[in-house]
Structures are given as C-alpha cells and as structure tokens.
C-alpha cells in the first residue's frame, strides 16, 4: 500500500485479489478474524486517504 502514499490524486484503488492483500495465515488462526483485521486496516487507509477500495474476487478458474 506504499503506492497510495505517493499518489495524493488517487481516488480508486483496485486490489486483485483480497488474498494477496493480507499477510500469511496463522497456523491455528481464525480466518474470519484475520479477514476482519485486514479489512479494518484497509478501511482506515481508505478513509484517511479519501479513496474507494475495490476488491476483486475470482471464482474457480477451472475450465470444464
């Protein structure tokens, strides 16, 4: 997220994908709690910088 600090004119940040935006999972961690913590951090950044953050989610890319 260092990019946003140098781009004061930015109004939209697209994160592809959410999984790449958070740190590694803890061995016995709670997935929901870890996701909430990540989202709170990104929400704070968005509010402080007055930007919209869009997360992309990809469904299974497997071709039948």
C-alpha positions, 0 to 999 in steps of 0.5 A, a space after each residue: 500500500 506504499 503506492 497510495 502514499 505517493 499518489 495524493 490524486 488517487 481516488 480508486 484503488 483496485 486490489 486483485 485479489 483480497 488474498 494477496 492483500 493480507 499477510 500469511 495465515 496463522 497456523 491455528 488462526 481464525 480466518 474470519 478474524 484475520 479477514 476482519 483485521 485486514 479489512 479494518 486496516 484497509 478501511 482506515 487507509 481508505 478513509 484517511 486517504 479519501 479513496 474507494 477500495 475495490 476488491 476483486 474476487 475470482 471464482 474457480 478458474 477451472 475450465 470444464 
